[in-house]
Amino acid sequence: MEYLVDVDGSLSTGTPSGQVLASVSGLNTGYHNVALVAKPSVPGNAATLLFESAVVTVGTALTR
């Protein structure tokens, strides 16, 4: 299945790593809109996209 990750209107191709669908860095402090846009390989309405859970983590690379 192909998918795109949309962060604040900027699309990027999802690159999975283990159980991580995407990682985005360099975001400014504040609110952000994130959307996962999937393109199933099954034609018509036969495709199902199912998430058992979702985890969003926020970190910082700030050092002192």
DAWO-V730944 format. One line per field, one symbol per residue. phi: phi as a letter, one per 30 degrees, with the letter a starting at -180 (. if undefined). Layout:
# DAWO-V730944
phi = ???
This chain:
# DAWO-V730944
phi = .cabccchicdbddbdbiccdabbbidddkdbcbbcccbddcdicddbcbcdabbccbbbcdbb
